[in-house]
Amino acid sequence: MADPQDATTIRDVAERLMKAHPQVDARLVHSSVQTAYEELRYARVRTYLPVLMERRAQDLLPSDG
């Protein structure tokens, strides 16, 4: 389970991606963000975690075509 600060980061990243990609199913966005978090959760430097998570999650989403 993510700590409260990480949970807020996960929610914020998911909200930004859902606004940026309204055509993508919300469950897929949340799944991509969760995967990105799991890959980066043990990063020692947490400053850039939100931007790194957002970039990684975006890479996991289907391209617009």
C-alpha positions in Angstrom: 0.0 0.0 0.0 1.3 3.4 -0.9 1.9 6.0 1.9 -0.5 9.0 1.9 1.9 11.2 0.0 2.4 8.6 -2.7 -1.3 8.0 -2.9 -1.9 11.7 -3.5 0.8 11.6 -6.2 -0.8 8.6 -7.9 -4.2 10.3 -7.9 -2.8 13.5 -9.2 -0.9 11.8 -12.0 -4.0 9.7 -13.0 -6.2 12.9 -13.1 -3.7 14.7 -15.3 -3.5 11.8 -17.7 -7.3 11.3 -17.9 -7.6 15.0 -18.8 -4.9 14.7 -21.4 -6.3 11.4 -22.8 -10.1 11.5 -22.4 -10.6 8.8 -25.1 -8.7 6.3 -22.9 -10.6 4.2 -20.4 -10.1 5.5 -16.9 -9.3 1.9 -15.6 -6.5 1.7 -18.1 -5.1 5.1 -17.0 -5.2 4.0 -13.4 -3.6 0.7 -14.2 -0.8 2.4 -16.1 -0.2 4.9 -13.3 -0.1 2.1 -10.8 2.4 0.1 -12.9 4.6 3.2 -13.2 4.4 3.7 -9.4 5.4 0.1 -8.8 8.4 0.5 -11.1 9.6 3.7 -9.4 8.4 3.3 -5.8 11.8 2.5 -4.4 13.5 5.5 -6.0 15.9 7.1 -3.4 15.3 10.6 -4.8 11.6 11.3 -4.6 11.6 14.9 -6.0 10.9 13.8 -9.6 8.7 10.9 -8.9 5.5 12.5 -10.2 7.0 13.6 -13.5 8.7 10.2 -14.0 5.5 8.3 -13.1 3.5 10.5 -15.6 6.0 9.9 -18.4 6.2 6.1 -17.8 2.4 5.8 -17.5 1.9 7.8 -20.7 4.3 5.4 -22.4 2.1 2.5 -21.3 -1.1 4.0 -22.7 -2.1 3.3 -26.3 -0.9 5.9 -28.8 -3.5 8.2 -30.3 -2.9 6.7 -33.6 
